Amino acid sequence: WKVLTDAGYEIDFVTPKGGEPTAEGFDPKDPVNMEFKNNAQYQAKLANTLKPAEVVPSDYCGMYYAGGHGAMWDLPNNSELQNICGTIYTNGGVIGAVCHGPAGLVNVKLPKGQYLVSGKNVNCFTNSEEDAVGMSNVVPFALETAIRDRGGIFQRSDNFQSHVVTNDRLVTGQNPASAACVGYGMLSCM
């Protein structure tokens, strides 16, 4: 949010059902978190997120999938979000995702039927990070494994280290520590 808004981009928020999403990971000690919380315009947008049906993909130059464990249930099988993502990418837009956000990418297909991640360097919250936080038996699937199964060329760092991979116009980050760097990566592709 901060990287892209500081560069002059306007951001809209979209959730599978629209409305106010559940928050995860707010840190009142983080100045960027506090800046976001105190921004009335973006708090109003967050409280009233768009539904996928309200999005016109040609109006956007990029799409960013935020992380959080909820993404593992909410994103991978949402065909509306998959179509928005595939259309934005096919139209020359940039796609970014961090932590569990790449769950939204695992089933995105491009016009010729190939998976968006196929043949691309990609990363996400790793299987070993999932083990370390005790969630491997809670999440519906292993995200790293799913990306590999879709033909993604998985790259990673040690657990909880910032790691960002840019491949063409796809920018993915391993964990929350990678979020700002994903923003900078997206910015460099725009």
Backbone hydrogen bonds in HBPLUS format (Angstrom, degrees):
<---DONOR---> <-ACCEPTOR-->    atom                        ^
c    i                          cat <-CA-CA->   ^        H-A-AA   ^      H-
h    n   atom  resd res      DA  || num        DHA   H-A  angle D-A-AA Bond
n    s   type  num  typ     dist DA aas  dist angle  dist       angle   num
A0005-THR N   A0001-TRP O   2.85 MM   4  5.92 162.9  1.88 156.7 162.4     1
A0006-ASP N   A0002-LYS O   2.84 MM   4  5.74 159.7  1.88 148.8 155.0     2
A0009-TYR N   A0004-LEU O   2.95 MM   5  5.44 157.9  2.00 155.4 148.5     3
A0008-GLY N   A0005-THR O   2.93 MM   3  4.98 159.2  1.97 105.5 111.6     4
A0050-LEU N   A0013-PHE O   2.82 MM  37  6.14 162.7  1.85 157.4 151.4     5
A0015-THR N   A0050-LEU O   3.09 MM  35  6.38 159.5  2.13 175.5 172.0     6
A0018-GLY N   A0015-THR O   3.17 MM   3  4.95 142.5  2.32  97.7 108.6     7
A0019-GLY N   A0049-THR O   3.07 MM  30  4.77 153.4  2.14 130.2 124.6     8
A0049-THR N   A0019-GLY O   3.09 MM  30  4.77 142.7  2.23 111.5 112.3     9
A0030-ASP N   A0027-ASP O   2.99 MM   3  5.48 161.1  2.03 117.6 123.7    10
A0034-MET N   A0030-ASP O   3.01 MM   4  6.32 159.4  2.05 155.4 161.5    11
A0035-GLU N   A0031-PRO O   2.88 MM   4  6.03 151.9  1.96 139.9 147.9    12
A0036-PHE N   A0032-VAL O   2.94 MM   4  6.15 160.8  1.98 151.2 155.8    13
A0037-LYS N   A0033-ASN O   2.91 MM   4  6.14 162.7  1.94 148.5 153.7    14
A0038-ASN N   A0034-MET O   2.92 MM   4  6.05 146.1  2.04 145.6 154.0    15
A0039-ASN N   A0036-PHE O   3.12 MM   3  5.20 163.8  2.15 107.3 112.1    16
A0043-GLN N   A0039-ASN O   2.89 MM   4  6.06 151.3  1.97 156.4 166.0    17
A0044-ALA N   A0040-ALA O   2.98 MM   4  6.07 152.8  2.05 145.4 151.7    18
A0045-LYS N   A0041-GLN O   3.09 MM   4  6.42 152.6  2.16 140.6 148.4    19
A0046-LEU N   A0042-TYR O   2.87 MM   4  5.98 154.7  1.93 141.4 148.5    20
A0047-ALA N   A0043-GLN O   2.94 MM   4  6.09 150.6  2.02 142.0 149.6    21
A0048-ASN N   A0045-LYS O   3.17 MM   3  5.15 142.4  2.31  96.0 107.0    22
A0054-GLU N   A0051-LYS O   2.86 MM   3  5.41 155.8  1.91 120.4 128.4    23
A0055-VAL N   A0052-PRO O   3.05 MM   3  5.40 166.7  2.07 115.7 119.7    24
A0059-ASP N   A0056-VAL O   2.84 MM   3  5.65 166.2  1.86 132.3 137.1    25
A0060-TYR N   A0057-PRO O   3.03 MM   3  5.60 167.2  2.05 123.6 125.7    26
A0094-VAL N   A0061-CYS O   3.00 MM  33  6.41 157.1  2.05 139.2 139.4    27
A0063-MET N   A0094-VAL O   2.90 MM  31  6.46 142.7  2.04 154.9 166.4    28
A0096-GLY N   A0063-MET O   2.79 MM  33  6.19 162.2  1.82 157.8 163.2    29
A0065-TYR N   A0096-GLY O   2.80 MM  31  6.20 154.8  1.86 138.9 144.9    30
A0098-VAL N   A0065-TYR O   3.17 MM  33  6.58 151.2  2.26 173.0 175.8    31
A0071-ALA N   A0068-GLY O   3.04 MM   3  5.81 152.6  2.11 122.0 128.4    32
A0072-MET N   A0069-HIS O   2.95 MM   3  5.67 153.9  2.02 121.1 127.7    33
A0073-TRP N   A0070-GLY O   3.02 MM   3  5.60 148.4  2.12 115.0 123.1    34
A0074-ASP N   A0070-GLY O   2.96 MM   4  6.12 168.3  1.97 158.2 162.1    35
A0075-LEU N   A0071-ALA O   3.09 MM   4  5.32 162.0  2.12 134.9 137.4    36
A0078-ASN N   A0075-LEU O   3.20 MM   3  5.42 173.5  2.20 120.2 120.8    37
A0082-GLN N   A0078-ASN O   3.01 MM   4  6.29 157.3  2.07 151.2 158.5    38
A0083-ASN N   A0079-SER O   2.92 MM   4  6.08 156.5  1.98 145.8 150.9    39
A0084-ILE N   A0080-GLU O   3.05 MM   4  6.34 156.1  2.11 146.4 152.9    40
A0085-CYS N   A0081-LEU O   2.91 MM   4  6.10 170.4  1.92 154.2 156.7    41
A0086-GLY N   A0082-GLN O   2.87 MM   4  6.04 170.3  1.88 153.2 156.3    42
A0087-THR N   A0083-ASN O   2.94 MM   4  5.96 155.4  2.00 143.5 150.3    43
A0088-ILE N   A0084-ILE O   2.91 MM   4  6.11 166.8  1.93 155.6 159.2    44
A0089-TYR N   A0085-CYS O   2.95 MM   4  6.13 168.9  1.96 156.3 159.5    45
A0090-THR N   A0086-GLY O   2.89 MM   4  5.95 163.1  1.92 144.1 149.6    46
A0091-ASN N   A0087-THR O   2.88 MM   4  5.99 145.1  2.00 145.9 155.2    47
A0093-GLY N   A0088-ILE O   2.74 MM   5  5.01 149.6  1.83 157.4 149.7    48
A0092-GLY N   A0089-TYR O   2.96 MM   3  5.25 158.0  2.01 114.4 117.3    49
A0095-ILE N   A0169-ARG O   2.87 MM  74  6.23 168.5  1.89 169.6 172.7    50
A0171-VAL N   A0095-ILE O   2.82 MM  76  6.21 164.3  1.84 160.2 165.6    51
A0097-ALA N   A0171-VAL O   2.96 MM  74  6.51 138.6  2.13 154.2 164.6    52
A0173-GLY N   A0097-ALA O   2.84 MM  76  6.32 145.7  1.96 146.3 156.9    53
A0101-GLY N   A0098-VAL O   2.77 MM   3  5.05 155.3  1.83 138.0 135.4    54
A0099-CYS N   A0173-GLY O   2.95 MM  74  6.01 143.8  2.08 128.2 139.0    55
A0125-PHE N   A0099-CYS O   2.95 MM  26  4.59 153.1  2.02 123.8 119.7    56
A0103-ALA N   A0100-HIS O   2.95 MM   3  5.76 163.2  1.98 124.0 128.7    57
A0104-GLY N   A0101-GLY O   2.89 MM   3  5.91 166.3  1.91 135.1 136.9    58
A0105-LEU N   A0102-PRO O   2.85 MM   3  5.00 154.3  1.92 105.4 114.1    59
A0108-VAL N   A0105-LEU O   3.11 MM   3  5.25 166.4  2.13 112.9 117.2    60
A0116-LEU N   A0108-VAL O   2.84 MM   8  5.67 162.9  1.87 149.3 150.7    61
A0110-LEU N   A0114-GLN O   2.81 MM   4  5.59 163.5  1.83 164.4 167.2    62
A0113-GLY N   A0110-LEU O   2.77 MM   3  5.39 160.9  1.80 132.6 135.2    63
A0118-SER N   A0115-TYR O   3.04 MM   3  5.20 145.9  2.16 105.5 115.9    64
A0120-LYS N   A0117-VAL O   3.02 MM   3  5.37 163.4  2.05 133.4 133.3    65
A0119-GLY N   A0151-GLY O   2.77 MM  32  5.63 167.2  1.79 129.2 128.4    66
A0153-ILE N   A0120-LYS O   2.76 MM  33  5.61 170.6  1.77 146.9 148.3    67
A0122-VAL N   A0153-ILE O   3.01 MM  31  5.89 155.8  2.07 135.8 139.4    68
A0155-GLN N   A0122-VAL O   2.97 MM  33  6.10 152.6  2.05 156.5 161.6    69
A0130-GLU N   A0126-THR O   2.96 MM   4  6.27 155.0  2.03 149.1 156.1    70
A0131-ASP N   A0127-ASN O   2.97 MM   4  6.27 152.9  2.04 145.3 152.6    71
A0132-ALA N   A0128-SER O   2.95 MM   4  6.12 154.8  2.01 138.9 145.9    72
A0133-VAL N   A0129-GLU O   3.03 MM   4  6.33 141.2  2.19 146.7 155.4    73
A0135-MET N   A0130-GLU O   3.03 MM   5  5.38 161.3  2.07 159.2 156.5    74
A0134-GLY N   A0131-ASP O   3.04 MM   3  5.07 157.0  2.10 104.8 111.6    75
A0138-VAL N   A0135-MET O   2.89 MM   3  4.97 161.5  1.93 111.6 117.0    76
A0139-VAL N   A0135-MET O   3.05 MM   4  6.17 165.6  2.08 175.4 170.8    77
A0146-ALA N   A0142-ALA O   2.94 MM   4  6.24 156.0  2.00 153.5 161.2    78
A0147-ILE N   A0143-LEU O   2.97 MM   4  6.25 159.1  2.02 157.1 161.7    79
A0148-ARG N   A0144-GLU O   3.05 MM   4  6.33 160.5  2.09 149.9 155.4    80
A0149-ASP N   A0145-THR O   2.81 MM   4  6.05 155.4  1.87 149.7 157.4    81
A0150-ARG N   A0146-ALA O   3.06 MM   4  6.27 131.6  2.30 139.1 150.8    82
A0150-ARG N   A0147-ILE O   3.20 MM   3  5.15 134.4  2.42  94.7 106.9    83
A0152-GLY N   A0147-ILE O   2.89 MM   5  5.27 152.3  1.97 158.2 149.7    84
A0151-GLY N   A0148-ARG O   2.98 MM   3  5.18 158.9  2.02 111.9 115.2    85
A0161-GLN N   A0158-ASP O   3.23 MM   3  5.80 150.1  2.33 144.4 139.6    86
A0174-GLN N   A0163-HIS O   2.95 MM  11  5.46 155.6  2.01 157.7 164.8    87
A0165-VAL N   A0172-THR O   2.84 MM   7  5.37 161.1  1.88 157.9 164.3    88
A0172-THR N   A0165-VAL O   2.92 MM   7  5.37 161.0  1.96 154.3 158.7    89
A0167-ASN N   A0170-LEU O   2.86 MM   3  5.26 165.9  1.88 154.7 159.4    90
A0170-LEU N   A0167-ASN O   2.96 MM   3  5.26 155.0  2.02 124.8 133.0    91
A0178-SER N   A0175-ASN O   2.81 MM   3  5.47 163.1  1.84 126.9 132.8    92
A0179-ALA N   A0176-PRO O   3.18 MM   3  5.42 170.6  2.19 114.7 117.6    93
A0182-VAL N   A0178-SER O   2.94 MM   4  6.20 143.3  2.08 155.2 166.8    94
A0182-VAL N   A0179-ALA O   3.12 MM   3  5.19 125.6  2.43  97.3 111.2    95
A0183-GLY N   A0179-ALA O   3.14 MM   4  6.54 155.9  2.20 149.9 156.1    96
A0184-TYR N   A0180-ALA O   2.96 MM   4  6.40 155.6  2.02 150.6 157.0    97
A0185-GLY N   A0181-CYS O   2.85 MM   4  6.03 152.2  1.93 141.0 149.4    98
A0186-MET N   A0182-VAL O   2.81 MM   4  6.09 156.9  1.86 153.4 159.3    99
A0187-LEU N   A0183-GLY O   2.91 MM   4  6.12 161.4  1.95 149.1 154.6   100
A0188-SER N   A0184-TYR O   2.95 MM   4  6.19 148.6  2.05 145.1 152.8   101
A0189-CYS N   A0186-MET O   2.95 MM   3  5.18 140.9  2.11 103.7 115.6   102
A0190-MET N   A0187-LEU O   3.28 MM   3  5.26 151.3  2.36  99.4 107.6   103
